[in-house]
Amino acid sequence: MYRKPLGGWLKHWDFMLLDLLFLQISYVFAYIFRNGLKNPYEIQIYLNIAIVICLIDICIVFFSESYSGIMRRGYLQEFKAVFKHVCAISVVEAVYLFLNKNGEEFSRISFLTFAIISIILLYLERVLWKKYLFRHKTVTYKKKALLILTTSDKAKSVVERLKTDYFQQLIIIGIVLIDRDDLAGEQIGDAQVVCRKDEILDYVRTKWVDGVFIDIEKDAAVSEHLKNTLLSMGVAIHVAVAKMEKGIDDQMLDSMGDYVVLSTVIKAAPARELFLKRFMDIVGGIAGLLLTAFLTVIIGPAIYISSPGPIFFSQIRVGKNGRRFKIYKFRSMYLDAEEKKESLQEKNKMKGLMFKVDADPRIIGSGPDGKKHGIGWLIRKTSIDEFPQFLNVLKGDMSLVGTRPPTVDEWNQYEYHHRVRMAIKPGLTGLWQVSGRSNITDFEEVVKLDLNYIQNWSLELDIKILLKTIGVVLIGRGSE
């Protein structure tokens, strides 16, 4: 029977169990440090917190995939990962204590001591366990004996590629060449050609072979009879579908209809993180709409008095991968703003497919020369005009954090490389908005920032951008 390799958060179950153990050790030490040699689990509030710590740890691992790439991390990277992990646990623990009516019974010294000891012990535990795995990997990972079936021109490359798969512990027991029988017994790279192609079944019958790895071109296809016979012998067959391109991490096997496909994308995000991003959007959308309703009562009459007409402005914008949707804003411009846009093109300070002028006479209350500061300038300067877009966020057209949604006219003028910025949902804010957008006048720089955001996306990055956005809005920097 072939055992499927563990994936996701269960892949590193050993680290998860060790973390849980050492978190509890840290917890007990912190209690003893404050209260002497006593059992913390005998006190209800301390027992509850111990259970909460375990649950928080499991949730963090499940949702953030904090063990992803753990075996490749250096000492500093691992310390940062542990620090973030413990900080997340401590924050949720603090929230629980705050909401708990008996929270005042829990020692603050124990709380702080637990966080410090946890960082130290978890860091040492992970570093030492990784060292153990590197030195004694055969104890933890069962070896798999693999026989390679390929052609003479590809044999050396196949062996080298398979040897990079360190953690599956593949033992290459030999090579069988489908196109040449005269090389039987010869050495190719670090492996030997063990037999001729017509002897492969006899070889497998008497040797330790867990699986046969097949990498050949279509014109040298392996017969179905050979595959079926190997399967009937209980040997797993691994057929190379495609090689992973160097420098591209986001490739995965998928199914489409009756096809097995190798999908390559610019950024693949875990479903759990996308779920959390959408959850943040829903919570933020609801909170934002409540605030928008309050602002409508105050801002709405001021807009109408200054420029009779609709309080809200709507426009068709382009969303993720070209989807069209209607965006909503508080109206900050006169009703004929779109008609006047063409006459202001020569004043456009943006290089490329975006439009912005320093003194825009289309803004409500700006005067003929565009230099006055009326209600339109105020709601744009404070970004209040963006608040109705929380409805777009709640509907799913937009996200709290993303890229700026272009107009249809801008989209139709995009060059090939510009389109990448709409590989994700557009957002209320983004990397461009918190990077001093008034100082960035080249659209190509905007595209670079958007690409950087997409390729390095994480929930942590979204939170950082949201926090920076609050600061930008409060001081009015970057909004014009």
N, C-alpha and C positions, 0 to 999 in steps of 0.2 A: 504494500500500500504506500502510495506517495503522500508525504506530508507537506501540505501547503505551507510556505514560509509565512511567518507572522508579519503582519503589516500594521501601520499606524502606531497607536499608543501602546499596543500589546507587544510590539517588537522588542521593546526594552523593558519587559516586565521585571527583570532583575533590578534595574535602577529604581523602578517605581517602588518595589518592596523595600529596598534598602533605604530609600528616601523616607518612606513611611516609618520605618524602624528608627532611623536617626532623628527624625522630627520628634518622636515620642521620647527618645533618650534626652534630647535637648530640653523638652518640656519638663521632664522629671528633674533634670539638673537645675533648671531655672527655678522650679518650685522649692527644691531643697536649699538652694542658695538663699532664698528669701525666708523660708519658714523652718529650716532645719530638717533633720532626717525623718520625714513623714511621708505618708502615701497620699499623693494629690488626688488619686482616683476615688478616695473615700469621701471627698467633698463634692457635692452635686455640681456646683458651678464649674469646678476644675475638670470634672469628668465630662461635662457637656462641651467645654472648650477643647478637650483632647479629641473628642469625636468630631467636632467641627473642623479641627485642623486636618484630620485625615480626609474628610469629605472635600474640603477646600483643595487639598493637594491633588486628589484624584480629578476634580473638576478642571483644575489648571492644566494638568497633563492632558486631559481629554480634549479640551477646547483649544489650547495654545500649541500643542505638539512640542512641548519644551524639550523633549529628548531627541528631536530631529537633528541629525548630524552630530550627536554627542560624542561619538568615537573619533571624530575628526577635529574636535575643538582643542585649541591650545590652552595653556594654563590661565591666561588672562581672559580668554573667551569664556572658559568654564566658570571663572569667578563671577563674571558679569551675569552669566545665566543663572547661577545660584543666587546671586544678590537680588535679581529681579524676581526669581521664584519665591524667595523668602519674603520679600517686600510685599508681593501680591497676597501671600498668605496672611501676613501681619495686618494689611489694610482690611481685608475681609473680616479677620478676627476682631479688629477694632470696631468695625461697623456692627458686628454681632453683639459685642459687649455694650456698645452705645444703645442699641435697640432693646437689649435685655434689661428687664427691670432690676435684676440682681447684679448688674455689671459692676456696681461700686464695691462689691465684695471681692473682686478680682484684683490682685496686686499689680500695680503699674510697674514695679521693679521686676516682677516675674515676667511681665509682658515684654519689657525691653531686653531683659537677660535672655529670654527665649529666642528673640530675633537674632541677637548677636551670636549666641552659641549655635543656633541652627545654621547660620551662614558658614561658620567655621567647620562644623562637623559635616555638613552636606558637601562642602567643597572638598574636604579631605577624603570623605567616603567615595565621591565620584572619581577623584584623581587616582586613588589607590585601587579602586575596583577596575578602572580602565587599564592600569598597569598590569593588574592580575590577568585580565582578559588577553592583553597583548602577549604576555609571557606564557600563559597556560590556556590558550584558546581552544585546544583540543578537548579540554575538560568541559567547556561550556557549549561548544558548537560541534555537532556531529559531522564527521567528514562524509563527503559524497564522492564516490568513484565515478569518473566520467570518461567515456570513450568518445573521441572526436571522429566524426565522419565528414570528410571535406575533400577538396581537390589540392593537388600539389602546389599550385600557385598561391593558395590562401592559407595553407597549413600553419606556417610560422606566425602569421598575423593572428590567426584564430587562437593559437596557444597563448600568445602574449596578451590578448584581450581578456581571455578567460582568467588568466592569472591575476588580473587587477581586481577580481571579485573576491576580496580578502575575507569577508565575514561569512560567506557561505561555505568556506573551507572545501573548495573543489580540489579533488585529487585527479589530475589528468593521468590516467593509467596508460594511455596510448592513442595513436592515430591510425585511422584506416583511410587510405586514399581511394577515391572512387574512380580516378582517371589513370592511375599507374599502379601496376603490380610489381614492377621491378625494384621499387624502393622499400619493400618489406624488409624489416630489420635495421633500416637506416635511422639515424637520429635527425630530427628536425627541431631546431631550437632546443627546448628543454624536454621534449617528448620523443618517443620512439614510434616508428611505424610498426605496429605489432603483428599485422597479418595482411593478407590480400583481401580484396572486397568479397570474394566468394567464400572466404573462411570466417567471416565475421560472426555468423551464427554459432559456429563451433567454438569460437573464442569466447563469446559471451556466455555460452552454456556452462563453461567450467571456470570462469574467472569472476572476481568481485567487480561487478558493474552495476551501479545504481541507475545510470542513465546514459543515453547516447545523444550527443550534441551534434546536430546536422546543420552544416553551413555550406551550401553548394549553390551553383547557378542553376537556372531552370533547365538549361540544355543538358545538364548532367544529373537529372532527377533520380532520386532513390525510388526504387519500385515500391508499390503499395504492399506487395507480398512481404518484402523485407520489414517494412514498418509493422505490419500486422503480426508477423512472427515474433518480432521483438516485444511487442505489446503482450502477446500471448505467453511470453516467457516472464512477464512481470517486470520488464525493464521500461523505465520512463523514457519518452522521446522528447527532446527539446529541439525545435526547429527555429533557426534564426530568421526572424521576420525582417528585421532591418537593424542596422548599426546605429547606435546613439551618436549623434554628431557632437564633436568636441566643442565645449563652450556653451552647449544648450542643455540646461538641466530639466526643462519642463517638457519632457516627452513621456508618453504613457501609452500602454496598450488599451484599446477600447474596442467596442463592437458597434457596428452600424449595419442593421439588417442581418444578413448572413455573412458579413465580412468581419474579419479581425483586422483592425487598422492600428497603425502607429501614429498617434496624434502628436503634433508639435505645436506648441503655443508660446507666445511671448512671456506669459506668466500664468502658472497654474496655482490656484489657491485652494487650500484644504476646505472641504465643505463645511466643517465646523466653524472655521474663521469667517466664511462668507455668511453663515447663519448668524453669527454674532454681529457682523457688520450690518446685516439687515435688521437685526433686533435693535441695534443702536439707532438705525435710521427711523424705525417705527416709534421708539420712545422719544427721540429727538423731534420727529415730525409732529407728534401729538403735543409735546411741550411747546414747540415753536408755533403751532397754530393757535394755541391758547393765548400766547403772547401777541400773535398777529391780530387776533380779535380785539385785544385791549388796545393795540396801537391804531387799529382802524377807527375806533371811536375818537381818538385824539387827532390822528393825522388825516383821516378821511375828509372832514370838513375843511381843513386848511388847504388841501389839494383842490377841492371843488371850488372854494372861494377864489383861489388864485388862478385857476384855470377850469372853468365850468366844463364838465364832462365826466366820464367814468373815473372812479377812484383807482381802479385796478387796470393794469396794462397786460395784455396777453399777446403772445407771438409764437409762431411755430419755430421750434428749434430742433437741432439734430442731436440725438442721444447715442446710446451705445451701438456701435457698428452700423450707424446710419438710420436707426429708428427715429421717426418723427414724433414729436409730442408738443403740447401747448404749454409754454412756460408762463408763470404768473408773477407779477411784480406790482408794488405800489407805483402809480404813474408819477414819474418825476419830470416828464417832458410835456411840452405842448402837443396837442392832437396832431399837428402837421409835421411832427419831428421827422418822420421817415421821408417825407417829400423834400425837406430841406437838407437831408443828409448829403445828397449828391453835390450841392453847392459848397459844402464844407470839406470836400475831399482833399483839396490842396492844403488844408490846415491839419490834416491827419498826421499825428506825430508817431504813429505806429508804422513800422516797416513790415509790410506783409499783409496778411488777411485778417486784420483787426482794425477797428476804428476808434479813435479817441482824439479829442481836441482839447486844448488847455482852457479856452474860454468858449463854452458851447452855448450859443444864444437859444438853443432849443430847450434848455432846461428851464423849468417854471421859475419865474421871478429873476432870471439872470440878466434881463435888459437886452437891448439891441446889440451891445458889444459883448454880451456874455460874461461880464465881469461882476455883476451884482450877485449877492448871496441871498436868495429867496428860499422858499420852502423846498423847491426841487434840489437846490444845492445841499440843504441840511439833510434831507433823507438819503441823498447819495453819499455825502461825506460820512454819515453815521452808518451806512449800509442798511438803513431801515427799509429801503426799497426792495431788498432781497427777501424779506420775511415771508411774503406770500408763497415763496418757492418751497416752504415747508410742506405745502399741499402736494407739490410734485414729488417731494421726498417720501411722503406717506403713501402716495399712489405707486411708487416704485419707478417713476420716470427718472428720478435723480437720487443721489445719495448725499449724505452730509458732507462727505469729502470725495472729491473726484477731480475732473477737469472741467474747464469752462465750456458750456454747450455753445457751439457756433450757430450762427444764423444759417438759413438755407443758402443764402447768397454766398456766404463765406465757404460753406461746405462744398458748393459746386465749383469753387475755384481751387480747392485743395490739390496739391501735388501728391504723388504716391506716398511719400514718407510722412506727410502731414496726417494721414488717416489714422496712424497708430494712436494718436492722442484720444481717439474715441473708441478704443478697444475696451474701455470700461464705462460704467455709468458716469455721466457728468455730475458735478457736485456743487453744493452751495459755496464751498471753499475748497482750496487745494494748495499745492506747493507753490504755484505761481502767485496766488493771492497773498501768501505770507512771506514771500521773498521780495517784497517791495515792488508791487506791480506797476506803480506809477513810474518807477525808474527803469523798467524793462520796456523798451520800445521796439524791439526786434521780435517778430513773430517766431522766428527760428529758435530764439532763446526760450520762448514759451513752450514750443514743441519739445525742446530738450528737457525742460523741467518736468513736463507731463510724462515723457518717456521714463525719466528717472523715477518718478513716483510709481508708475505702473510696474516697472521691473523690480522695484524694491518694496512693493506694497506689503504692509502688515498692519494688524490692528494697532500695534504700538505706534506706528507712523501716523495713522489716522488720528489717534488721541493727541499726539504731539502737535499735529497741524490744527486740530480743533482748539487746543489751548493757546497756540500762537495766534489763531484767528481772533480769539477773545481780546488778546492784548492789542492786536492791530486795530480792531474796531473801537476799543476804548480810547486809544490815542489818536484815532483817525488817520493813521499812516497808510498810504497806498491807495486811498479811495479818492476818486475825483469825479 
